[in-house]
Amino acid sequence: MLVHRRKRPRYGVQTPLTSLIDIVFLLLIYFLLTTNFLAEEGIRVQLPQAVSAVAQEDRELVVTVSPEGDVYLGARLLNLDELRDIVKQRLEADPETAVVLKADRTLVLDRVVQVMDTIKAAGAARLRLATERPSP
């Protein structure tokens, strides 16, 4: 009498997908946390470069001077009198607010000094000129 052994199905090699999925999610979380999704609003200017440039804090009022010499607060075009009034109101609400001036590097120095003088006349104790680090 012939005895036939029952053939067992062979198990193929299976890759553990659980750890692979965990790694993919960890990489996804890493890139989400390290990527800056906030696009800066306002007028596009080329900032002057400085080696000592540092990131600024959140409590700041950003004034932009376009290459044509126009003054903007956010996307709103202002003249110097309006700028002084608005900066004065914001500083009365929060005196610790820093005013950051983003002036295009091609501007004539006289226009930048006019804007800086207007901001100082509004009572800004913390006025900063925005720069960017030179590319290596």
N, CA, C and O atoms as CSV, one atom per row, in Angstrom:
chain,resi,resn,atom,element,x,y,z
A,1,MET,N,N,0.812,-1.146,0.000
A,1,MET,CA,C,0.000,0.000,0.000
A,1,MET,C,C,0.883,1.246,0.000
A,1,MET,O,O,1.811,1.385,0.797
A,2,LEU,N,N,0.565,2.113,-0.897
A,2,LEU,CA,C,1.330,3.339,-1.032
A,2,LEU,C,C,0.722,4.426,-0.163
A,2,LEU,O,O,-0.479,4.697,-0.167
A,3,VAL,N,N,1.613,5.009,0.561
A,3,VAL,CA,C,1.167,6.123,1.408
A,3,VAL,C,C,1.663,7.414,0.750
A,3,VAL,O,O,2.856,7.633,0.539
A,4,HIS,N,N,0.710,8.220,0.452
A,4,HIS,CA,C,1.065,9.519,-0.144
A,4,HIS,C,C,1.048,10.577,0.945
A,4,HIS,O,O,0.064,10.816,1.643
A,5,ARG,N,N,2.176,11.166,1.026
A,5,ARG,CA,C,2.217,12.264,1.992
A,5,ARG,C,C,1.471,13.454,1.404
A,5,ARG,O,O,1.500,13.746,0.208
A,6,ARG,N,N,0.846,14.069,2.277
A,6,ARG,CA,C,0.101,15.245,1.872
A,6,ARG,C,C,1.088,16.403,1.701
A,6,ARG,O,O,1.871,16.701,2.603
A,7,LYS,N,N,1.041,17.027,0.575
A,7,LYS,CA,C,1.961,18.115,0.329
A,7,LYS,C,C,1.459,19.377,1.013
A,7,LYS,O,O,0.310,19.797,0.874
A,8,ARG,N,N,2.383,19.949,1.754
A,8,ARG,CA,C,2.034,21.205,2.407
A,8,ARG,C,C,2.302,22.348,1.432
A,8,ARG,O,O,3.278,22.325,0.682
A,9,PRO,N,N,1.448,23.315,1.455
A,9,PRO,CA,C,1.723,24.467,0.575
A,9,PRO,C,C,2.937,25.223,1.112
A,9,PRO,O,O,3.055,25.449,2.316
A,10,ARG,N,N,3.808,25.600,0.237
A,10,ARG,CA,C,5.016,26.308,0.639
A,10,ARG,C,C,4.668,27.772,0.837
A,10,ARG,O,O,3.956,28.401,0.055
A,11,TYR,N,N,5.203,28.256,1.901
A,11,TYR,CA,C,5.006,29.673,2.157
A,11,TYR,C,C,6.129,30.441,1.484
A,11,TYR,O,O,7.306,30.115,1.642
A,12,GLY,N,N,5.752,31.462,0.732
A,12,GLY,CA,C,6.755,32.292,0.077
A,12,GLY,C,C,7.303,33.317,1.069
A,12,GLY,O,O,6.781,33.503,2.168
A,13,VAL,N,N,8.327,33.940,0.651
A,13,VAL,CA,C,8.919,34.971,1.495
A,13,VAL,C,C,7.995,36.185,1.458
A,13,VAL,O,O,7.613,36.663,0.389
A,14,GLN,N,N,7.649,36.666,2.630
A,14,GLN,CA,C,6.773,37.826,2.725
A,14,GLN,C,C,7.519,38.945,3.439
A,14,GLN,O,O,8.116,38.742,4.496
A,15,THR,N,N,7.472,40.095,2.853
A,15,THR,CA,C,8.105,41.239,3.504
A,15,THR,C,C,7.138,41.828,4.505
A,15,THR,O,O,5.955,41.987,4.206
A,16,PRO,N,N,7.616,42.150,5.670
A,16,PRO,CA,C,6.727,42.735,6.678
A,16,PRO,C,C,6.377,44.177,6.303
A,16,PRO,O,O,7.232,45.061,6.347
A,17,LEU,N,N,5.137,44.401,5.940
A,17,LEU,CA,C,4.713,45.716,5.498
A,17,LEU,C,C,4.449,46.673,6.658
A,17,LEU,O,O,4.455,47.891,6.477
A,18,THR,N,N,4.222,46.133,7.819
A,18,THR,CA,C,3.912,46.991,8.962
A,18,THR,C,C,5.067,47.935,9.276
A,18,THR,O,O,4.854,49.132,9.472
A,19,SER,N,N,6.272,47.414,9.324
A,19,SER,CA,C,7.407,48.284,9.625
A,19,SER,C,C,7.689,49.245,8.472
A,19,SER,O,O,8.132,50.371,8.700
A,20,LEU,N,N,7.440,48.817,7.251
A,20,LEU,CA,C,7.630,49.688,6.102
A,20,LEU,C,C,6.651,50.856,6.141
A,20,LEU,O,O,7.030,51.994,5.865
A,21,ILE,N,N,5.422,50.586,6.474
A,21,ILE,CA,C,4.409,51.641,6.589
A,21,ILE,C,C,4.775,52.598,7.712
A,21,ILE,O,O,4.603,53.809,7.574
A,22,ASP,N,N,5.279,52.070,8.825
A,22,ASP,CA,C,5.701,52.931,9.932
A,22,ASP,C,C,6.815,53.873,9.498
A,22,ASP,O,O,6.795,55.055,9.841
A,23,ILE,N,N,7.774,53.368,8.756
A,23,ILE,CA,C,8.886,54.198,8.302
A,23,ILE,C,C,8.395,55.277,7.340
A,23,ILE,O,O,8.835,56.425,7.414
A,24,VAL,N,N,7.492,54.914,6.448
A,24,VAL,CA,C,6.952,55.900,5.504
A,24,VAL,C,C,6.213,57.001,6.252
A,24,VAL,O,O,6.377,58.174,5.916
A,25,PHE,N,N,5.414,56.669,7.241
A,25,PHE,CA,C,4.703,57.674,8.016
A,25,PHE,C,C,5.662,58.547,8.818
A,25,PHE,O,O,5.440,59.752,8.938
A,26,LEU,N,N,6.716,57.965,9.367
A,26,LEU,CA,C,7.701,58.770,10.088
A,26,LEU,C,C,8.401,59.758,9.167
A,26,LEU,O,O,8.632,60.906,9.546
A,27,LEU,N,N,8.741,59.315,7.954
A,27,LEU,CA,C,9.348,60.232,6.992
A,27,LEU,C,C,8.374,61.333,6.582
A,27,LEU,O,O,8.767,62.490,6.430
A,28,LEU,N,N,7.125,60.978,6.408
A,28,LEU,CA,C,6.104,61.963,6.049
A,28,LEU,C,C,5.960,63.018,7.152
A,28,LEU,O,O,5.907,64.215,6.869
A,29,ILE,N,N,5.898,62.577,8.383
A,29,ILE,CA,C,5.787,63.505,9.517
A,29,ILE,C,C,7.029,64.378,9.598
A,29,ILE,O,O,6.919,65.578,9.847
A,30,TYR,N,N,8.201,63.805,9.394
A,30,TYR,CA,C,9.444,64.582,9.441
A,30,TYR,C,C,9.422,65.703,8.406
A,30,TYR,O,O,9.740,66.847,8.728
A,31,PHE,N,N,9.055,65.389,7.181
A,31,PHE,CA,C,9.058,66.412,6.142
A,31,PHE,C,C,7.952,67.439,6.347
A,31,PHE,O,O,8.126,68.608,6.002
A,32,LEU,N,N,6.825,67.026,6.898
A,32,LEU,CA,C,5.771,67.996,7.194
A,32,LEU,C,C,6.194,68.971,8.281
A,32,LEU,O,O,5.855,70.152,8.224
A,33,LEU,N,N,6.927,68.486,9.262
A,33,LEU,CA,C,7.342,69.356,10.358
A,33,LEU,C,C,8.510,70.265,9.981
A,33,LEU,O,O,8.638,71.360,10.529
A,34,THR,N,N,9.347,69.833,9.070
A,34,THR,CA,C,10.529,70.635,8.745
A,34,THR,C,C,10.344,71.527,7.530
A,34,THR,O,O,11.222,72.337,7.233
A,35,THR,N,N,9.247,71.406,6.828
A,35,THR,CA,C,8.998,72.226,5.656
A,35,THR,C,C,8.205,73.452,6.066
A,35,THR,O,O,7.261,73.355,6.849
A,36,ASN,N,N,8.583,74.591,5.544
A,36,ASN,CA,C,7.881,75.830,5.838
A,36,ASN,C,C,6.796,76.028,4.788
A,36,ASN,O,O,7.099,76.250,3.616
A,37,PHE,N,N,5.531,75.950,5.202
A,37,PHE,CA,C,4.428,76.086,4.275
A,37,PHE,C,C,3.883,77.508,4.202
A,37,PHE,O,O,2.998,77.790,3.395
A,38,LEU,N,N,4.405,78.408,5.039
A,38,LEU,CA,C,3.892,79.770,5.045
A,38,LEU,C,C,4.578,80.577,3.948
A,38,LEU,O,O,5.791,80.783,3.969
A,39,ALA,N,N,3.794,81.015,3.019
A,39,ALA,CA,C,4.336,81.880,1.979
A,39,ALA,C,C,4.246,83.314,2.472
A,39,ALA,O,O,3.217,83.736,2.999
A,40,GLU,N,N,5.316,84.050,2.299
A,40,GLU,CA,C,5.303,85.429,2.741
A,40,GLU,C,C,4.426,86.246,1.808
A,40,GLU,O,O,4.556,86.197,0.585
A,41,GLU,N,N,3.538,86.993,2.427
A,41,GLU,CA,C,2.667,87.850,1.652
A,41,GLU,C,C,3.341,89.184,1.435
A,41,GLU,O,O,4.266,89.552,2.160
A,42,GLY,N,N,2.884,89.894,0.452
A,42,GLY,CA,C,3.392,91.229,0.259
A,42,GLY,C,C,4.089,91.401,-1.073
A,42,GLY,O,O,3.874,90.645,-2.021
A,43,ILE,N,N,4.905,92.388,-1.111
A,43,ILE,CA,C,5.571,92.788,-2.333
A,43,ILE,C,C,6.905,92.058,-2.435
A,43,ILE,O,O,7.607,91.890,-1.437
A,44,ARG,N,N,7.249,91.627,-3.639
A,44,ARG,CA,C,8.504,90.909,-3.841
A,44,ARG,C,C,9.642,91.918,-3.940
A,44,ARG,O,O,9.668,92.771,-4.828
A,45,VAL,N,N,10.573,91.796,-3.012
A,45,VAL,CA,C,11.758,92.657,-3.024
A,45,VAL,C,C,12.991,91.790,-2.879
A,45,VAL,O,O,12.928,90.690,-2.331
A,46,GLN,N,N,14.113,92.290,-3.371
A,46,GLN,CA,C,15.384,91.603,-3.192
A,46,GLN,C,C,16.067,92.240,-1.990
A,46,GLN,O,O,16.507,93.388,-2.051
A,47,LEU,N,N,16.152,91.491,-0.903
A,47,LEU,CA,C,16.740,92.024,0.316
A,47,LEU,C,C,18.247,92.082,0.194
A,47,LEU,O,O,18.856,91.263,-0.495
A,48,PRO,N,N,18.853,93.059,0.869
A,48,PRO,CA,C,20.315,93.076,0.899
A,48,PRO,C,C,20.832,91.875,1.674
A,48,PRO,O,O,20.126,91.325,2.520
A,49,GLN,N,N,22.056,91.469,1.390
A,49,GLN,CA,C,22.613,90.284,2.037
A,49,GLN,C,C,23.520,90.686,3.191
A,49,GLN,O,O,24.259,91.667,3.111
A,50,ALA,N,N,23.447,89.898,4.276
A,50,ALA,CA,C,24.305,90.123,5.431
A,50,ALA,C,C,24.635,88.780,6.052
A,50,ALA,O,O,23.755,87.931,6.192
A,51,VAL,N,N,25.862,88.580,6.419
A,51,VAL,CA,C,26.305,87.324,7.014
A,51,VAL,C,C,25.674,87.123,8.379
A,51,VAL,O,O,25.437,85.986,8.788
A,52,SER,N,N,25.400,88.199,9.084
A,52,SER,CA,C,24.849,88.098,10.440
A,52,SER,C,C,23.331,88.078,10.466
A,52,SER,O,O,22.751,88.336,11.521
A,53,ALA,N,N,22.657,87.785,9.357
A,53,ALA,CA,C,21.204,87.757,9.307
A,53,ALA,C,C,20.667,86.647,10.196
A,53,ALA,O,O,21.180,85.528,10.179
A,54,VAL,N,N,19.618,86.962,10.987
A,54,VAL,CA,C,18.986,85.980,11.863
A,54,VAL,C,C,17.479,86.036,11.667
A,54,VAL,O,O,16.943,87.045,11.208
A,55,ALA,N,N,16.796,84.945,12.018
A,55,ALA,CA,C,15.349,84.898,11.918
A,55,ALA,C,C,14.726,85.786,12.988
A,55,ALA,O,O,15.268,85.933,14.083
A,56,GLN,N,N,13.580,86.375,12.657
A,56,GLN,CA,C,12.919,87.301,13.573
A,56,GLN,C,C,11.774,86.599,14.290
A,56,GLN,O,O,11.333,85.520,13.897
A,57,GLU,N,N,11.314,87.241,15.342
A,57,GLU,CA,C,10.235,86.678,16.150
A,57,GLU,C,C,8.879,86.957,15.513
A,57,GLU,O,O,8.796,87.620,14.479
A,58,ASP,N,N,7.816,86.445,16.136
A,58,ASP,CA,C,6.478,86.531,15.561
A,58,ASP,C,C,5.815,87.892,15.747
A,58,ASP,O,O,5.061,88.324,14.876
A,59,ARG,N,N,6.076,88.574,16.852
A,59,ARG,CA,C,5.418,89.846,17.115
A,59,ARG,C,C,6.136,90.953,16.368
A,59,ARG,O,O,6.958,91.672,16.935
A,60,GLU,N,N,5.818,91.079,15.106
A,60,GLU,CA,C,6.480,92.083,14.302
A,60,GLU,C,C,5.518,92.685,13.299
A,60,GLU,O,O,4.548,92.048,12.889
A,61,LEU,N,N,5.788,93.880,12.920
A,61,LEU,CA,C,5.029,94.612,11.931
A,61,LEU,C,C,5.955,94.784,10.730
A,61,LEU,O,O,7.015,95.397,10.853
A,62,VAL,N,N,5.570,94.255,9.579
A,62,VAL,CA,C,6.460,94.241,8.413
A,62,VAL,C,C,6.058,95.357,7.456
A,62,VAL,O,O,4.939,95.385,6.943
A,63,VAL,N,N,6.996,96.276,7.226
A,63,VAL,CA,C,6.825,97.367,6.265
A,63,VAL,C,C,7.750,97.072,5.092
A,63,VAL,O,O,8.939,96.814,5.283
A,64,THR,N,N,7.203,97.111,3.871
A,64,THR,CA,C,7.973,96.784,2.679
A,64,THR,C,C,8.072,98.013,1.789
A,64,THR,O,O,7.089,98.721,1.570
A,65,VAL,N,N,9.268,98.254,1.281
A,65,VAL,CA,C,9.479,99.334,0.314
A,65,VAL,C,C,9.860,98.678,-1.006
A,65,VAL,O,O,10.886,98.004,-1.102
A,66,SER,N,N,9.021,98.881,-2.028
A,66,SER,CA,C,9.222,98.228,-3.325
A,66,SER,C,C,10.389,98.869,-4.073
A,66,SER,O,O,10.866,99.934,-3.680
A,67,PRO,N,N,10.848,98.235,-5.139
A,67,PRO,CA,C,11.946,98.817,-5.927
A,67,PRO,C,C,11.608,100.197,-6.500
A,67,PRO,O,O,12.505,100.986,-6.796
A,68,GLU,N,N,10.316,100.481,-6.655
A,68,GLU,CA,C,9.900,101.784,-7.172
A,68,GLU,C,C,9.828,102.842,-6.074
A,68,GLU,O,O,9.635,104.022,-6.367
A,69,GLY,N,N,9.983,102.430,-4.799
A,69,GLY,CA,C,9.924,103.372,-3.682
A,69,GLY,C,C,8.572,103.444,-3.011
A,69,GLY,O,O,8.383,104.259,-2.109
A,70,ASP,N,N,7.612,102.609,-3.426
A,70,ASP,CA,C,6.288,102.582,-2.807
A,70,ASP,C,C,6.366,101.867,-1.464
A,70,ASP,O,O,7.117,100.903,-1.309
A,71,VAL,N,N,5.581,102.346,-0.487
A,71,VAL,CA,C,5.603,101.793,0.862
A,71,VAL,C,C,4.338,100.955,1.057
A,71,VAL,O,O,3.229,101.412,0.783
A,72,TYR,N,N,4.524,99.717,1.536
A,72,TYR,CA,C,3.420,98.793,1.749
A,72,TYR,C,C,3.444,98.283,3.184
A,72,TYR,O,O,4.505,98.063,3.770
A,73,LEU,N,N,2.260,98.103,3.728
A,73,LEU,CA,C,2.090,97.395,4.996
A,73,LEU,C,C,1.239,96.189,4.648
A,73,LEU,O,O,0.032,96.316,4.442
A,74,GLY,N,N,1.860,95.016,4.580
A,74,GLY,CA,C,1.185,93.840,4.017
A,74,GLY,C,C,1.094,94.052,2.522
A,74,GLY,O,O,2.117,94.212,1.857
A,75,ALA,N,N,-0.133,94.055,1.973
A,75,ALA,CA,C,-0.324,94.310,0.547
A,75,ALA,C,C,-0.956,95.680,0.320
A,75,ALA,O,O,-1.330,96.014,-0.804
A,76,ARG,N,N,-1.075,96.467,1.380
A,76,ARG,CA,C,-1.744,97.765,1.309
A,76,ARG,C,C,-0.732,98.877,1.036
A,76,ARG,O,O,0.230,99.047,1.784
A,77,LEU,N,N,-0.955,99.634,-0.043
A,77,LEU,CA,C,-0.097,100.742,-0.412
A,77,LEU,C,C,-0.419,101.947,0.475
A,77,LEU,O,O,-1.581,102.323,0.625
A,78,LEU,N,N,0.618,102.547,1.060
A,78,LEU,CA,C,0.442,103.673,1.978
A,78,LEU,C,C,1.368,104.815,1.611
A,78,LEU,O,O,2.411,104.615,0.987
A,79,ASN,N,N,0.967,106.035,2.014
A,79,ASN,CA,C,1.937,107.129,1.962
A,79,ASN,C,C,2.564,107.226,3.351
A,79,ASN,O,O,2.161,106.505,4.264
A,80,LEU,N,N,3.543,108.109,3.517
A,80,LEU,CA,C,4.286,108.156,4.781
A,80,LEU,C,C,3.421,108.601,5.958
A,80,LEU,O,O,3.629,108.133,7.078
A,81,ASP,N,N,2.455,109.496,5.731
A,81,ASP,CA,C,1.571,109.934,6.814
A,81,ASP,C,C,0.681,108.794,7.304
A,81,ASP,O,O,0.503,108.608,8.508
A,82,GLU,N,N,0.124,108.034,6.360
A,82,GLU,CA,C,-0.703,106.885,6.732
A,82,GLU,C,C,0.126,105.837,7.470
A,82,GLU,O,O,-0.336,105.231,8.437
A,83,LEU,N,N,1.353,105.634,7.001
A,83,LEU,CA,C,2.238,104.670,7.652
A,83,LEU,C,C,2.501,105.071,9.097
A,83,LEU,O,O,2.429,104.232,9.994
A,84,ARG,N,N,2.807,106.350,9.334
A,84,ARG,CA,C,3.077,106.824,10.690
A,84,ARG,C,C,1.861,106.612,11.599
A,84,ARG,O,O,2.010,106.181,12.742
A,85,ASP,N,N,0.660,106.914,11.094
A,85,ASP,CA,C,-0.554,106.752,11.899
A,85,ASP,C,C,-0.818,105.289,12.239
A,85,ASP,O,O,-1.153,104.968,13.379
A,86,ILE,N,N,-0.671,104.400,11.257
A,86,ILE,CA,C,-0.954,102.980,11.489
A,86,ILE,C,C,0.077,102.376,12.435
A,86,ILE,O,O,-0.281,101.614,13.333
A,87,VAL,N,N,1.353,102.705,12.246
A,87,VAL,CA,C,2.395,102.179,13.131
A,87,VAL,C,C,2.172,102.681,14.550
A,87,VAL,O,O,2.352,101.935,15.513
A,88,LYS,N,N,1.782,103.938,14.679
A,88,LYS,CA,C,1.521,104.508,16.007
A,88,LYS,C,C,0.379,103.763,16.705
A,88,LYS,O,O,0.472,103.460,17.894
A,89,GLN,N,N,-0.705,103.465,15.965
A,89,GLN,CA,C,-1.846,102.726,16.529
A,89,GLN,C,C,-1.422,101.321,16.962
A,89,GLN,O,O,-1.781,100.873,18.051
A,90,ARG,N,N,-0.670,100.636,16.122
A,90,ARG,CA,C,-0.248,99.271,16.458
A,90,ARG,C,C,0.683,99.258,17.668
A,90,ARG,O,O,0.610,98.357,18.503
A,91,LEU,N,N,1.558,100.260,17.760
A,91,LEU,CA,C,2.485,100.308,18.884
A,91,LEU,C,C,1.787,100.699,20.181
A,91,LEU,O,O,2.222,100.295,21.259
A,92,GLU,N,N,0.714,101.477,20.095
A,92,GLU,CA,C,-0.063,101.792,21.301
A,92,GLU,C,C,-0.758,100.539,21.817
A,92,GLU,O,O,-0.890,100.355,23.027
A,93,ALA,N,N,-1.203,99.672,20.900
A,93,ALA,CA,C,-1.858,98.425,21.297
A,93,ALA,C,C,-0.854,97.447,21.908
A,93,ALA,O,O,-1.171,96.764,22.881
A,94,ASP,N,N,0.350,97.375,21.344
A,94,ASP,CA,C,1.384,96.468,21.850
A,94,ASP,C,C,2.748,97.142,21.695
A,94,ASP,O,O,3.340,97.090,20.616
A,95,PRO,N,N,3.253,97.774,22.759
A,95,PRO,CA,C,4.526,98.501,22.650
A,95,PRO,C,C,5.745,97.625,22.378
A,95,PRO,O,O,6.785,98.142,21.969
A,96,GLU,N,N,5.646,96.321,22.591
A,96,GLU,CA,C,6.776,95.422,22.368
A,96,GLU,C,C,6.879,94.943,20.920
A,96,GLU,O,O,7.752,94.137,20.596
A,97,THR,N,N,6.001,95.429,20.056
A,97,THR,CA,C,6.018,95.015,18.660
A,97,THR,C,C,7.260,95.560,17.963
A,97,THR,O,O,7.577,96.745,18.069
A,98,ALA,N,N,7.951,94.689,17.256
A,98,ALA,CA,C,9.120,95.095,16.474
A,98,ALA,C,C,8.667,95.448,15.066
A,98,ALA,O,O,7.833,94.752,14.487
A,99,VAL,N,N,9.209,96.514,14.519
A,99,VAL,CA,C,8.902,96.917,13.154
A,99,VAL,C,C,10.067,96.472,12.278
A,99,VAL,O,O,11.215,96.845,12.516
A,100,VAL,N,N,9.757,95.663,11.254
A,100,VAL,CA,C,10.775,95.145,10.342
A,100,VAL,C,C,10.605,95.844,9.003
A,100,VAL,O,O,9.523,95.823,8.415
A,101,LEU,N,N,11.657,96.451,8.533
A,101,LEU,CA,C,11.640,97.169,7.266
A,101,LEU,C,C,12.315,96.308,6.204
A,101,LEU,O,O,13.501,95.991,6.302
A,102,LYS,N,N,11.540,95.937,5.190
A,102,LYS,CA,C,12.070,95.167,4.068
A,102,LYS,C,C,12.170,96.110,2.879
A,102,LYS,O,O,11.172,96.410,2.224
A,103,ALA,N,N,13.370,96.568,2.613
A,103,ALA,CA,C,13.608,97.501,1.518
A,103,ALA,C,C,14.415,96.813,0.434
A,103,ALA,O,O,15.361,96.080,0.725
A,104,ASP,N,N,14.044,97.046,-0.806
A,104,ASP,CA,C,14.767,96.459,-1.921
A,104,ASP,C,C,16.196,96.985,-1.958
A,104,ASP,O,O,16.446,98.149,-1.647
A,105,ARG,N,N,17.122,96.130,-2.337
A,105,ARG,CA,C,18.539,96.516,-2.316
A,105,ARG,C,C,18.892,97.538,-3.384
A,105,ARG,O,O,19.953,98.158,-3.309
A,106,THR,N,N,18.024,97.731,-4.382
A,106,THR,CA,C,18.319,98.682,-5.450
A,106,THR,C,C,17.812,100.085,-5.139
A,106,THR,O,O,18.016,101.002,-5.935
A,107,LEU,N,N,17.159,100.268,-4.005
A,107,LEU,CA,C,16.591,101.570,-3.658
A,107,LEU,C,C,17.665,102.595,-3.323
A,107,LEU,O,O,18.762,102.263,-2.871
A,108,VAL,N,N,17.312,103.836,-3.558
A,108,VAL,CA,C,18.174,104.934,-3.151
A,108,VAL,C,C,18.089,105.041,-1.631
A,108,VAL,O,O,17.006,104.917,-1.059
A,109,LEU,N,N,19.203,105.266,-0.988
A,109,LEU,CA,C,19.269,105.307,0.462
A,109,LEU,C,C,18.348,106.361,1.054
A,109,LEU,O,O,17.813,106.170,2.146
A,110,ASP,N,N,18.158,107.453,0.360
A,110,ASP,CA,C,17.325,108.542,0.859
A,110,ASP,C,C,15.894,108.076,1.130
A,110,ASP,O,O,15.305,108.459,2.141
A,111,ARG,N,N,15.334,107.263,0.250
A,111,ARG,CA,C,13.950,106.790,0.429
A,111,ARG,C,C,13.851,105.869,1.643
A,111,ARG,O,O,12.883,105.944,2.400
A,112,VAL,N,N,14.833,105.014,1.830
A,112,VAL,CA,C,14.831,104.103,2.976
A,112,VAL,C,C,14.942,104.890,4.275
A,112,VAL,O,O,14.276,104.563,5.257
A,113,VAL,N,N,15.772,105.918,4.287
A,113,VAL,CA,C,15.928,106.743,5.487
A,113,VAL,C,C,14.636,107.499,5.789
A,113,VAL,O,O,14.283,107.662,6.957
A,114,GLN,N,N,13.928,107.961,4.765
A,114,GLN,CA,C,12.636,108.629,4.973
A,114,GLN,C,C,11.651,107.694,5.665
A,114,GLN,O,O,10.973,108.088,6.613
A,115,VAL,N,N,11.575,106.449,5.185
A,115,VAL,CA,C,10.651,105.476,5.773
A,115,VAL,C,C,11.075,105.145,7.202
A,115,VAL,O,O,10.231,105.059,8.095
A,116,MET,N,N,12.374,104.959,7.423
A,116,MET,CA,C,12.860,104.669,8.775
A,116,MET,C,C,12.559,105.830,9.721
A,116,MET,O,O,12.181,105.608,10.872
A,117,ASP,N,N,12.721,107.053,9.250
A,117,ASP,CA,C,12.442,108.228,10.061
A,117,ASP,C,C,10.958,108.307,10.398
A,117,ASP,O,O,10.604,108.675,11.518
A,118,THR,N,N,10.098,107.974,9.467
A,118,THR,CA,C,8.657,107.979,9.711
A,118,THR,C,C,8.285,106.940,10.760
A,118,THR,O,O,7.453,107.205,11.628
A,119,ILE,N,N,8.893,105.762,10.688
A,119,ILE,CA,C,8.605,104.698,11.662
A,119,ILE,C,C,9.103,105.105,13.042
A,119,ILE,O,O,8.412,104.887,14.038
A,120,LYS,N,N,10.277,105.687,13.112
A,120,LYS,CA,C,10.806,106.161,14.401
A,120,LYS,C,C,9.936,107.281,14.968
A,120,LYS,O,O,9.736,107.346,16.181
A,121,ALA,N,N,9.412,108.168,14.109
A,121,ALA,CA,C,8.542,109.260,14.556
A,121,ALA,C,C,7.228,108.731,15.120
A,121,ALA,O,O,6.587,109.391,15.938
A,122,ALA,N,N,6.827,107.531,14.679
A,122,ALA,CA,C,5.603,106.920,15.198
A,122,ALA,C,C,5.827,106.297,16.568
A,122,ALA,O,O,4.874,105.860,17.213
A,123,GLY,N,N,7.092,106.252,17.025
A,123,GLY,CA,C,7.376,105.739,18.359
A,123,GLY,C,C,7.944,104.339,18.408
A,123,GLY,O,O,7.942,103.709,19.466
A,124,ALA,N,N,8.426,103.841,17.292
A,124,ALA,CA,C,8.975,102.478,17.267
A,124,ALA,C,C,10.330,102.455,17.959
A,124,ALA,O,O,11.273,103.119,17.528
A,125,ALA,N,N,10.414,101.684,19.031
A,125,ALA,CA,C,11.690,101.543,19.743
A,125,ALA,C,C,12.526,100.424,19.136
A,125,ALA,O,O,13.751,100.421,19.254
A,126,ARG,N,N,11.863,99.482,18.492
A,126,ARG,CA,C,12.560,98.327,17.914
A,126,ARG,C,C,12.343,98.312,16.406
A,126,ARG,O,O,11.355,97.765,15.918
A,127,LEU,N,N,13.264,98.912,15.681
A,127,LEU,CA,C,13.208,98.959,14.223
A,127,LEU,C,C,14.337,98.104,13.670
A,127,LEU,O,O,15.499,98.270,14.041
A,128,ARG,N,N,13.981,97.190,12.782
A,128,ARG,CA,C,14.974,96.277,12.202
A,128,ARG,C,C,14.933,96.382,10.688
A,128,ARG,O,O,13.869,96.560,10.095
A,129,LEU,N,N,16.083,96.273,10.077
A,129,LEU,CA,C,16.188,96.259,8.631
A,129,LEU,C,C,16.395,94.812,8.197
A,129,LEU,O,O,17.376,94.180,8.588
A,130,ALA,N,N,15.480,94.290,7.395
A,130,ALA,CA,C,15.529,92.885,6.984
A,130,ALA,C,C,16.646,92.672,5.965
A,130,ALA,O,O,16.827,93.465,5.041
A,131,THR,N,N,17.388,91.588,6.156
A,131,THR,CA,C,18.434,91.174,5.209
A,131,THR,C,C,18.309,89.677,5.003
A,131,THR,O,O,17.530,89.011,5.684
A,132,GLU,N,N,19.068,89.159,4.076
A,132,GLU,CA,C,19.110,87.708,3.875
A,132,GLU,C,C,20.566,87.270,3.825
A,132,GLU,O,O,21.461,88.047,3.493
A,133,ARG,N,N,20.776,86.015,4.162
A,133,ARG,CA,C,22.139,85.472,4.140
A,133,ARG,C,C,22.582,85.275,2.686
A,133,ARG,O,O,21.791,84.845,1.846
A,134,PRO,N,N,23.838,85.588,2.396
A,134,PRO,CA,C,24.325,85.344,1.041
A,134,PRO,C,C,24.397,83.846,0.767
A,134,PRO,O,O,24.717,83.053,1.653
A,135,SER,N,N,24.101,83.480,-0.453
A,135,SER,CA,C,24.165,82.062,-0.802
A,135,SER,C,C,25.631,81.633,-0.900
A,135,SER,O,O,26.474,82.380,-1.396
A,136,PRO,N,N,25.924,80.415,-0.418
A,136,PRO,CA,C,27.332,79.969,-0.395
A,136,PRO,C,C,27.903,79.718,-1.766
A,136,PRO,O,O,29.068,79.342,-1.891
